[in-house]
């Protein structure tokens, strides 16, 4: 594993984790009438703390895109999942909660799971699948599942809605990461003209904006501990599926390797859940009122 890829991916995770906490601090005060509406972004733009969180997220996405250009999606995605460690660190500073057994267990499982998956799988590049049917089949399945989750989230609103929205956003972000890598390859091969003549960069933008609306709606209606674990778990899983499915990423497939890869992914998801539900995570504001006004902070 390249030290450059490791540094870029972990730096991206740091920016994303801090950014998510700042975004949720602001979004939880947004009017509930903005739920799943682009108006939510218009209202949040007025809040300095949210702008700071978005700025950190953009920096994280840029660093992540550079990492994806240098390494395989199947390698970078698990590293990006460590953003939850940084989110918890900032949340602990805000809430003064001790890490405790749950925090240490989640940290060990997440870090150990990432290490086990990378060491066992040895992600490496290969020849991308040229069959467009396979591309659209995998991308369509991810987007279709995200749409289904969003539809159910609109019905459940303040119960399971935030978790479903975060899962949907994670799936979209995983596809976005894969298409970001494709866009980078097009730019490397043919420059700006080659990049802009493909559909991938426009899909990256559309997925990013849609995912942002979903994430902010989840942050608006529930504590961070409900939404961030689902988002953090879904994104790397979707990215790995895309990486192996059509980008040509290769993982070891012998029995021992597959076993440890499965164990690593299970540990990552379990660690994410434990850390995401830690008492240090912001618990949000009362959503029982029909509407709230944004107060700059």
C-alpha positions in Angstrom: 0.0 0.0 0.0 1.4 3.4 -1.0 2.2 5.8 1.8 0.7 8.6 -0.3 -2.6 6.8 -0.7 -2.7 6.0 3.0 -2.0 9.7 3.9 -4.5 11.1 1.4 -7.3 8.7 2.4 -6.8 9.2 6.2 -6.6 13.0 5.7 -9.8 12.8 3.7 -11.5 10.8 6.5 -10.4 13.4 9.0 -11.9 16.3 7.0 -15.1 14.3 6.4 -15.5 13.3 10.0 -15.1 16.9 11.3 -17.3 18.2 8.5 -20.2 15.8 9.3 -20.3 16.9 13.0 -20.4 20.6 12.1 -23.1 20.0 9.5 -25.3 18.1 11.9 -24.8 20.8 14.5 -26.4 23.3 12.1 -28.9 21.0 10.2 -30.6 19.8 13.4 -32.0 23.4 13.8 -33.5 23.6 10.3 -37.3 23.8 9.7 -38.8 20.3 9.3 -40.7 21.7 6.3 -37.4 21.5 4.4 -37.3 17.7 4.8 -35.9 16.2 1.5 -36.2 19.6 -0.2 -33.4 21.6 -1.9 -34.7 24.5 0.2 -32.9 22.8 3.1 -29.5 23.6 1.4 -30.6 27.2 0.7 -31.5 27.7 4.4 -28.3 26.1 5.7 -26.1 28.2 3.5 -26.9 31.1 5.9 -25.3 29.2 8.8 -21.5 29.8 9.2 -21.0 26.5 11.1 -22.7 24.5 8.2 -20.5 26.3 5.7 -17.5 25.4 7.7 -18.6 21.7 7.7 -19.3 21.8 4.0 -15.9 23.3 3.4 -14.2 20.5 5.3 -16.3 17.9 3.4 -15.3 19.4 0.1 -11.6 19.2 1.1 -12.1 15.7 2.2 -13.8 14.8 -1.1 -11.0 16.3 -3.1 -8.4 14.4 -1.1 -10.4 11.3 -1.5 -10.7 11.8 -5.2 -6.9 12.2 -5.4 -6.5 9.0 -3.3 -8.9 7.2 -5.6 -6.8 8.3 -8.6 -3.7 6.8 -7.0 -5.2 3.6 -5.5 -8.0 1.1 -5.9 -11.5 1.9 -4.7 -11.4 -1.4 -2.7 -8.4 0.0 -0.8 -9.4 3.6 -0.4 -13.0 3.0 0.7 -12.2 1.1 3.9 -9.8 3.9 4.9 -12.4 6.6 4.3 -14.7 4.7 6.7 -12.4 5.8 9.5 -14.0 9.3 9.3 -16.2 8.1 12.2 -13.1 8.1 14.5 -12.5 11.8 13.8 -16.2 12.6 14.1 -16.2 10.9 17.5 -13.1 12.8 18.5 -14.7 16.2 17.8 -18.0 15.1 19.4 -16.2 14.0 22.5 -14.6 17.4 22.7 -18.1 19.0 22.5 -19.9 16.6 24.9 -17.0 15.9 27.3 -18.1 12.2 27.3 -15.4 9.6 28.2 -14.6 6.9 25.5 -15.4 4.0 27.8 -15.6 0.3 26.8 -18.0 0.9 23.9 -15.7 3.5 22.4 -12.6 1.5 22.7 -14.3 -1.6 21.4 -15.6 0.3 18.4 -12.2 1.8 17.7 -10.5 -1.6 17.9 -13.1 -3.2 15.6 -13.0 -0.5 13.0 -9.2 -0.2 12.9 -8.8 -4.0 13.1 -11.4 -4.6 10.4 -9.8 -2.1 8.0 -6.4 -3.7 8.6 -7.8 -7.3 8.2 -9.6 -6.5 5.0 -6.7 -4.8 3.4 -4.1 -7.3 4.5 -6.2 -10.3 3.5 -7.6 -9.0 0.3 -4.5 -7.2 -1.0 -6.5 -4.9 -3.2 -4.8 -4.3 -6.6 -5.7 -2.9 -9.9 -6.7 -4.8 -13.0 -8.4 -4.3 -16.3 -11.7 -2.4 -16.1 -14.8 -4.2 -17.4 -15.7 -2.8 -20.8 -19.2 -4.2 -21.0 -21.6 -1.3 -20.5 -24.4 -3.6 -19.4 -22.4 -4.6 -16.4 -21.7 -1.0 -15.5 -25.3 0.0 -15.7 -26.5 -3.1 -14.0 -24.4 -2.4 -10.9 -24.9 1.4 -10.9 -28.7 0.9 -11.5 -29.0 -1.5 -8.7 -27.3 0.9 -6.3 -29.3 3.9 -7.3 -32.5 1.9 -7.4 -31.9 0.6 -3.9 -31.2 4.2 -2.8 -34.5 5.4 -4.3 -36.4 2.6 -2.6 -34.8 3.5 0.8 -35.7 7.2 0.2 -39.3 6.3 -0.6 -39.7 4.4 2.7 -37.9 7.2 4.5 -40.4 9.8 3.4 -43.2 7.6 4.9 -41.5 7.0 8.2 -40.0 10.5 8.6 -38.9 10.7 12.2 -38.8 7.0 13.1 -36.6 5.0 10.8 -36.4 7.7 8.1 -33.0 9.2 9.1 -31.3 5.8 9.0 -32.8 4.9 5.7 -31.8 8.3 4.2 -28.2 7.8 5.5 -28.1 4.3 3.9 -29.3 5.8 0.6 -26.8 8.6 0.7 -24.0 6.1 1.5 -24.9 4.0 -1.6 -24.9 7.1 -3.8 -21.6 8.3 -2.4 -20.1 4.8 -3.0 -21.1 5.0 -6.7 -19.9 8.6 -6.8 -16.5 7.5 -5.6 -16.3 4.8 -8.3 -17.3 7.3 -11.0 -14.8 9.9 -9.6 -12.1 7.4 -10.3 -13.3 6.8 -13.8 -13.4 10.6 -14.4 -9.9 10.9 -13.1 -8.7 8.2 -15.5 -10.4 10.0 -18.4 -8.7 13.2 -17.5 -5.4 11.5 -17.3 -5.8 9.9 -20.7 -7.2 12.8 -22.7 -7.2 15.9 -20.7 -10.2 18.2 -20.0 -11.8 17.6 -23.4 -11.9 13.9 -22.8 -13.3 14.4 -19.3 -16.1 16.8 -20.3 -17.3 14.6 -23.2 -18.1 11.7 -20.9 -21.2 11.4 -18.7 -19.3 10.4 -15.6 -18.4 13.9 -14.2 -22.0 15.1 -14.6 -23.2 11.9 -12.8 -20.6 12.6 -10.0 -22.1 16.1 -9.6 -25.7 14.9 -9.6 -25.0 12.1 -7.1 -23.1 14.5 -4.9 -25.9 17.1 -4.7 -28.6 14.4 -4.2 -26.6 12.7 -1.5 -26.1 16.0 0.2 -29.8 16.6 0.4 -30.4 13.2 1.8 -27.6 13.5 4.4 -28.7 16.9 5.6 -32.3 15.7 5.8 -31.1 12.8 8.0 -29.0 15.2 10.1 -32.0 17.5 10.4 -34.4 15.0 11.8 -32.3 12.8 14.1 -29.2 12.6 16.3 -25.9 12.0 14.6 -25.7 8.6 16.2 -28.7 7.4 14.2 -27.5 8.6 10.7 -23.7 8.7 10.6 -23.1 4.9 11.2 -25.5 4.0 8.4 -23.8 6.5 6.0 -20.3 5.4 7.0 -21.1 1.7 6.6 -23.0 1.9 3.3 -20.4 4.0 1.4 -17.4 1.7 1.5 -19.6 -1.4 0.8 -21.1 0.2 -2.3 -17.7 1.5 -3.4 -16.1 -2.0 -3.1 -19.0 -3.6 -5.1 -18.4 -1.0 -7.8 -14.6 -1.4 -7.7 -14.7 -5.2 -8.0 -17.8 -5.2 -10.2 -16.7 -3.0 -13.1 -13.5 -1.1 -12.3 -11.3 -4.1 -12.4 -10.2 -4.1 -8.7 -9.0 -7.5 -7.7 -9.0 -9.1 -4.3 -7.5 -12.5 -3.2 -10.2 -15.2 -3.6 -8.7 -18.2 -1.8 -10.7 -19.6 1.1 -8.6 -18.1 3.8 -8.5 -14.7 2.2 -12.2 -14.6 1.6 -12.9 -15.6 5.2 -10.7 -12.8 6.6 -12.1 -10.3 4.1 -15.6 -11.1 5.4 -14.4 -10.9 9.0 -12.8 -7.6 8.3 -15.9 -6.1 6.7 -18.1 -7.4 9.5 -15.7 -5.9 12.1 -15.8 -2.6 10.2 -19.6 -2.4 10.2 -19.8 -3.5 13.9 -17.1 -0.9 14.9 -19.0 1.8 13.0 -22.2 1.0 14.8 -20.6 1.0 18.2 -18.8 4.3 17.6 -21.8 5.9 15.9 -24.1 5.1 18.8 -21.5 6.2 21.4 -23.0 8.7 24.0 -20.4 11.3 22.9 -22.2 11.7 19.5 -24.4 14.7 19.4 -28.0 13.7 20.2 -29.6 16.5 18.3 -32.4 18.8 19.1 -36.1 18.1 19.8 -37.9 17.4 16.6 -41.4 17.4 18.0 -42.1 21.0 17.0 -43.6 21.4 13.6 -40.9 23.8 12.5 -37.7 25.5 13.7 -35.9 28.6 12.6 -32.2 28.4 11.8 -30.0 30.4 14.1 -26.5 31.3 12.8 -23.9 29.7 15.0 
